[in-house]
Amino acid sequence: MDVVDNYLFIQKYRFGDKIEIRHDIPEEVLDFYIPSFIIQPVIENSIVHGLEEQIEKGILWIDIKLCEEKYLQFTLKDNGKGMDEEQLQQVILNYSDKSKKSKKSSIGLSNVYRRLNLLYGPACEFHITSALGKGTEVSFRTPVMKVPENNKLGKL
């Protein structure tokens, strides 16, 4: 979360009160490992593509919870401009297309999606939903990995 906190500190300085960050991250999940730069690019997408040009206050929700004692569920949601169904399908194609033929954008999401699949394979789930004028939600689930007691550097 240090990477996320540092990024959000910069964005808070940049946007002031225009963007509000709300999070629900229980203490119990802080002892689990998640690779760096998995959450931050998704947050960056929310701010750049969803909230930055918005006139009213933008809200970004960051929720992480332990599910079934064996998964971490990450949900990052904004109240930004969102996407229509056609745009959403193009984004999904861009990040999930293994042939890279349709690659036009979604580099951040593509990197996150690929890293999660390389690290966790089919045990990882990744979903995006969006509604035009209402915002976008990115959620993913990973198997729980405890941080070894002698290595607190990789802590969530």
C-alpha contacts under 8 A as a table, 3 or more apart, distances in Angstrom:
res1	aa1	res2	aa2	distance
1	M	4	V	4.99
1	M	5	D	5.94
1	M	156	L	5.39
2	D	5	D	5.01
2	D	6	N	6.06
2	D	156	L	7.98
3	V	6	N	5.24
3	V	7	Y	6.22
3	V	36	S	7.07
3	V	37	F	7.33
3	V	40	Q	6.98
4	V	7	Y	5.15
4	V	8	L	6.07
4	V	39	I	6.98
4	V	40	Q	5.31
5	D	8	L	5.09
5	D	9	F	6.01
6	N	9	F	5.07
6	N	10	I	6.51
7	Y	10	I	5.32
7	Y	11	Q	6.39
7	Y	40	Q	7.28
8	L	11	Q	4.93
8	L	12	K	5.89
9	F	12	K	5.12
9	F	13	Y	6.27
10	I	13	Y	5.18
10	I	14	R	6.20
11	Q	14	R	4.85
11	Q	15	F	5.94
11	Q	16	G	7.83
12	K	15	F	5.29
12	K	16	G	5.10
12	K	17	D	7.39
12	K	19	I	7.05
13	Y	16	G	5.44
15	F	18	K	5.45
15	F	19	I	6.32
16	G	19	I	6.78
17	D	20	E	6.60
17	D	57	K	7.50
18	K	56	E	7.37
18	K	57	K	4.88
18	K	58	G	6.15
19	I	51	L	7.56
19	I	57	K	5.73
19	I	58	G	4.60
19	I	59	I	5.70
19	I	60	L	7.44
20	E	57	K	7.32
20	E	58	G	6.16
20	E	59	I	4.78
20	E	60	L	6.28
21	I	59	I	5.90
21	I	60	L	4.95
21	I	61	W	6.07
21	I	62	I	7.60
22	R	59	I	7.23
22	R	60	L	6.12
22	R	61	W	4.79
22	R	62	I	6.28
23	H	61	W	5.47
23	H	62	I	4.51
23	H	63	D	5.55
24	D	61	W	7.95
24	D	62	I	6.33
24	D	63	D	4.72
24	D	64	I	6.46
25	I	29	V	7.08
25	I	62	I	7.66
25	I	63	D	5.78
25	I	64	I	5.15
25	I	65	K	6.67
26	P	29	V	5.94
26	P	30	L	7.40
26	P	64	I	7.39
26	P	65	K	6.89
27	E	30	L	5.48
28	E	31	D	6.68
28	E	66	L	7.75
29	V	32	F	5.64
29	V	64	I	7.45
29	V	65	K	6.67
29	V	66	L	6.45
29	V	72	L	7.71
29	V	156	L	7.68
30	L	155	K	6.83
30	L	156	L	5.43
31	D	146	K	6.29
31	D	147	V	6.13
31	D	155	K	6.13
31	D	156	L	6.64
32	F	144	V	6.52
32	F	145	M	5.56
32	F	146	K	4.62
32	F	147	V	5.59
32	F	155	K	6.22
32	F	156	L	5.85
33	Y	144	V	7.38
33	Y	145	M	5.38
33	Y	146	K	5.80
33	Y	147	V	5.48
33	Y	154	G	6.10
33	Y	155	K	5.26
33	Y	156	L	5.24
34	I	38	I	7.53
34	I	145	M	7.70
34	I	154	G	7.43
34	I	155	K	7.27
34	I	156	L	5.66
35	P	38	I	6.23
35	P	154	G	7.32
35	P	156	L	7.93
36	S	39	I	7.55
37	F	40	Q	5.29
37	F	41	P	6.33
37	F	112	V	7.68
38	I	41	P	6.39
38	I	42	V	7.29
38	I	112	V	5.50
38	I	115	R	7.91
38	I	116	L	7.92
39	I	42	V	5.48
39	I	43	I	6.41
40	Q	43	I	5.09
40	Q	44	E	6.09
41	P	44	E	4.88
41	P	45	N	6.17
41	P	108	G	5.46
41	P	109	L	6.96
41	P	112	V	7.36
42	V	45	N	5.10
42	V	46	S	6.36
42	V	76	L	7.40
42	V	108	G	7.02
42	V	109	L	6.53
42	V	112	V	7.89
42	V	138	V	7.46
43	I	46	S	5.05
43	I	47	I	6.34
43	I	76	L	7.11
44	E	47	I	5.20
44	E	48	V	5.99
45	N	48	V	5.21
45	N	49	H	5.52
45	N	50	G	7.17
45	N	108	G	7.36
45	N	109	L	7.96
46	S	49	H	5.63
46	S	50	G	4.94
46	S	51	L	6.35
46	S	60	L	7.57
46	S	77	K	7.64
46	S	78	D	6.34
46	S	80	G	7.53
46	S	136	T	7.52
47	I	50	G	5.49
47	I	51	L	4.74
47	I	52	E	5.49
48	V	51	L	6.30
48	V	52	E	5.29
49	H	52	E	6.70
49	H	53	E	8.00
49	H	80	G	7.99
49	H	81	K	7.88
50	G	53	E	7.39
50	G	54	Q	7.46
50	G	78	D	7.11
50	G	79	N	7.50
50	G	80	G	4.23
50	G	81	K	5.11
50	G	82	G	6.15
50	G	135	G	6.84
50	G	136	T	7.52
51	L	54	Q	5.23
51	L	58	G	5.46
51	L	59	I	7.84
51	L	78	D	7.47
51	L	79	N	7.35
51	L	80	G	4.69
51	L	81	K	6.86
54	Q	57	K	7.27
54	Q	58	G	6.96
54	Q	80	G	6.68
54	Q	81	K	7.07
58	G	78	D	7.19
58	G	79	N	6.08
58	G	80	G	6.33
59	I	78	D	5.60
59	I	79	N	5.73
59	I	80	G	7.71
60	L	76	L	7.12
60	L	77	K	5.72
60	L	78	D	4.45
60	L	79	N	6.95
61	W	75	T	7.70
61	W	76	L	5.63
61	W	77	K	5.10
61	W	78	D	6.22
62	I	74	F	7.53
62	I	75	T	5.98
62	I	76	L	4.78
62	I	77	K	6.76
63	D	73	Q	7.93
63	D	74	F	5.84
63	D	75	T	5.10
63	D	76	L	6.46
64	I	72	L	6.74
64	I	73	Q	5.54
64	I	74	F	4.60
64	I	75	T	6.40
65	K	72	L	5.69
65	K	73	Q	5.27
65	K	74	F	6.81
66	L	69	E	6.06
66	L	70	K	7.22
66	L	71	Y	5.82
66	L	72	L	4.78
66	L	73	Q	6.30
67	C	70	K	6.24
67	C	71	Y	5.08
67	C	72	L	6.04
67	C	73	Q	6.64
68	E	71	Y	6.44
69	E	144	V	7.82
70	K	143	P	5.79
70	K	144	V	5.18
71	Y	141	R	6.34
71	Y	142	T	5.45
71	Y	143	P	4.40
71	Y	144	V	4.94
72	L	141	R	5.53
72	L	142	T	5.37
72	L	143	P	6.24
72	L	144	V	5.91
73	Q	139	S	7.23
73	Q	140	F	5.99
73	Q	141	R	4.49
73	Q	142	T	6.78
74	F	139	S	5.39
74	F	140	F	5.31
74	F	141	R	6.12
75	T	137	E	6.93
75	T	138	V	5.89
75	T	139	S	4.34
75	T	140	F	6.74
76	L	137	E	5.70
76	L	138	V	5.29
76	L	139	S	6.24
77	K	135	G	7.24
77	K	136	T	5.72
77	K	137	E	4.19
77	K	138	V	6.33
78	D	135	G	5.25
78	D	136	T	5.62
78	D	137	E	6.56
79	N	82	G	7.58
79	N	133	G	7.93
79	N	134	K	5.48
79	N	135	G	4.20
79	N	136	T	6.92
80	G	133	G	6.73
80	G	134	K	6.13
80	G	135	G	4.36
80	G	136	T	6.98
81	K	132	L	5.98
81	K	133	G	4.52
81	K	134	K	6.03
81	K	135	G	5.38
81	K	136	T	7.95
82	G	130	S	5.47
82	G	131	A	5.17
82	G	132	L	4.38
82	G	133	G	5.35
82	G	134	K	5.63
82	G	135	G	3.98
82	G	136	T	5.20
83	M	86	E	7.85
83	M	87	Q	5.64
83	M	88	L	5.79
83	M	130	S	5.60
83	M	131	A	5.39
83	M	132	L	4.42
83	M	133	G	7.40
83	M	135	G	7.41
83	M	136	T	7.38
84	D	87	Q	5.42
84	D	88	L	6.16
84	D	130	S	7.18
84	D	131	A	5.88
84	D	132	L	4.97
85	E	88	L	5.04
85	E	89	Q	6.12
85	E	130	S	7.78
85	E	131	A	7.57
86	E	89	Q	5.23
86	E	90	Q	6.30
87	Q	90	Q	5.10
87	Q	91	V	6.27
88	L	91	V	5.14
88	L	92	I	6.23
88	L	128	I	7.96
88	L	129	T	7.48
88	L	130	S	6.81
89	Q	92	I	5.06
89	Q	93	L	6.10
90	Q	93	L	5.02
90	Q	94	N	6.01
91	V	94	N	4.98
91	V	95	Y	6.30
91	V	105	S	7.60
91	V	106	S	6.33
92	I	95	Y	5.45
92	I	96	S	5.96
92	I	128	I	7.56
93	L	96	S	5.27
93	L	97	D	5.38
93	L	102	S	7.16
94	N	97	D	5.69
94	N	100	K	7.45
94	N	102	S	5.87
94	N	103	K	5.10
94	N	104	K	6.74
94	N	105	S	6.59
94	N	106	S	6.14
94	N	110	S	7.14
95	Y	103	K	7.63
95	Y	106	S	5.91
95	Y	107	I	7.13
95	Y	109	L	5.88
95	Y	110	S	4.01
95	Y	111	N	7.77
95	Y	113	Y	6.83
96	S	110	S	6.69
96	S	113	Y	7.23
97	D	100	K	5.57
97	D	101	K	7.49
97	D	102	S	7.05
97	D	103	K	7.67
99	S	102	S	7.80
100	K	103	K	5.10
103	K	106	S	7.78
106	S	109	L	5.25
106	S	110	S	5.83
107	I	110	S	4.96
107	I	111	N	6.06
108	G	111	N	5.23
108	G	112	V	6.28
109	L	112	V	5.06
109	L	113	Y	5.94
110	S	113	Y	5.08
110	S	114	R	6.01
111	N	114	R	5.19
111	N	115	R	6.01
112	V	115	R	5.20
112	V	116	L	6.10
113	Y	116	L	5.29
113	Y	117	N	6.21
113	Y	126	F	7.15
114	R	117	N	5.11
114	R	118	L	6.05
115	R	118	L	5.06
115	R	119	L	6.05
116	L	119	L	5.20
116	L	120	Y	5.77
116	L	121	G	7.15
116	L	124	C	6.66
116	L	142	T	7.89
117	N	120	Y	5.32
117	N	121	G	4.45
117	N	122	P	6.96
117	N	124	C	6.56
118	L	121	G	5.72
120	Y	123	A	5.54
120	Y	124	C	5.55
120	Y	142	T	6.89
120	Y	143	P	7.28
121	G	124	C	6.01
122	P	125	E	7.33
123	A	142	T	6.59
123	A	143	P	6.58
124	C	140	F	7.04
124	C	141	R	5.45
124	C	142	T	4.87
124	C	143	P	7.03
125	E	140	F	5.20
125	E	141	R	5.09
125	E	142	T	6.97
126	F	138	V	7.53
126	F	139	S	5.89
126	F	140	F	4.27
126	F	141	R	6.71
127	H	138	V	5.80
127	H	139	S	5.29
127	H	140	F	6.21
128	I	136	T	7.22
128	I	137	E	5.65
128	I	138	V	4.54
128	I	139	S	6.45
129	T	136	T	5.82
129	T	137	E	5.28
129	T	138	V	6.66
130	S	134	K	7.44
130	S	135	G	5.77
130	S	136	T	4.18
130	S	137	E	6.16
131	A	134	K	5.31
131	A	135	G	5.80
131	A	136	T	6.60
132	L	135	G	6.64
147	V	151	N	6.57
147	V	152	K	6.71
147	V	154	G	6.71
147	V	155	K	6.10
148	P	151	N	5.32
148	P	152	K	7.21
149	E	152	K	6.74
151	N	154	G	6.66
151	N	155	K	7.92
152	K	155	K	5.36
